[in-house]
Amino acid sequence: LVLAGEHSFDPHLYAGASAQYVQGEYEEETLGSGTVLAGGTDKVFEFGLKGGIKVNEHLAFELNYRFENWDSDLAERESFTRNTVGAMVKATL
């Protein structure tokens, strides 16, 4: 499930948000080498925000934030939470 949207407040200022939920179910699997991978479930939730300024049609600056929560009961994968902040300069010819 993915939800996303972006809004322009005026010709130069915009903001957006997105959210995603994914659930994966995995069955036990035996590899050709004889290694057995246990089955389990991955649940992933992601949320993001962004905002930007369009200086002109060729140049824009953007800040973004993303939160990720991976909940896994697979033996080969650890659960984790991650926060990411970024800044971008967008230039086009």
C-alpha positions in Angstrom: 0.0 0.0 0.0 1.5 3.4 -1.0 0.1 6.8 -0.4 1.8 9.9 -1.8 1.1 13.5 -2.6 2.7 16.8 -3.4 1.3 20.4 -3.2 2.6 23.6 -4.8 1.9 26.6 -2.5 2.9 29.0 -5.2 5.1 28.7 -8.4 8.3 28.5 -6.3 7.4 26.6 -3.0 6.2 23.0 -2.8 5.9 20.2 -0.2 5.1 16.5 -0.3 4.5 13.4 1.8 4.5 9.7 1.3 3.8 6.6 3.3 4.2 2.9 2.4 3.4 -0.4 4.1 4.7 -3.8 2.8 4.3 -7.2 4.3 6.2 -10.2 2.9 5.6 -13.8 3.8 8.4 -16.3 3.1 8.3 -20.1 3.2 11.2 -22.3 4.4 13.6 -22.8 1.5 16.5 -25.3 0.9 19.3 -24.0 -1.3 21.2 -26.2 -3.8 24.1 -26.4 -1.3 21.8 -27.9 1.3 21.5 -24.7 3.4 18.0 -24.3 4.9 16.6 -20.8 5.1 13.8 -20.5 7.7 10.5 -18.9 6.6 9.0 -15.9 8.3 7.5 -12.5 7.8 8.9 -9.0 7.0 6.7 -5.9 7.8 8.0 -2.6 6.5 6.6 0.9 7.2 8.1 4.0 5.6 7.1 7.6 5.9 8.6 10.6 4.2 8.3 14.4 4.0 9.9 16.8 1.6 9.9 20.5 0.8 11.5 22.6 -1.8 12.0 25.9 -3.5 12.1 26.3 -7.2 14.5 29.2 -7.9 13.7 29.1 -11.6 12.8 26.5 -14.3 16.4 25.2 -14.2 17.3 25.2 -10.4 15.6 23.9 -7.2 16.6 23.1 -3.7 14.9 20.4 -1.7 15.1 19.0 1.9 13.7 15.6 2.8 13.2 13.3 5.7 12.4 9.5 5.7 11.5 7.2 8.6 11.8 3.4 8.0 10.7 0.6 10.4 11.6 -2.9 9.3 10.2 -5.6 11.5 11.4 -9.1 10.5 11.2 -12.5 12.2 13.5 -14.0 9.6 16.7 -15.5 11.2 18.9 -14.1 8.4 17.6 -10.5 8.7 17.6 -8.1 11.7 14.8 -5.7 12.5 15.7 -2.0 12.5 14.5 1.6 12.5 16.2 4.3 10.4 15.8 8.0 10.2 17.3 9.8 7.1 17.6 13.5 6.4 18.8 14.7 3.0 19.3 17.9 1.0 19.4 18.2 -2.8 20.2 20.6 -5.5 18.2 19.9 -8.7 19.6 21.4 -11.9 18.3 20.9 -15.4 19.5 22.2 -18.8 
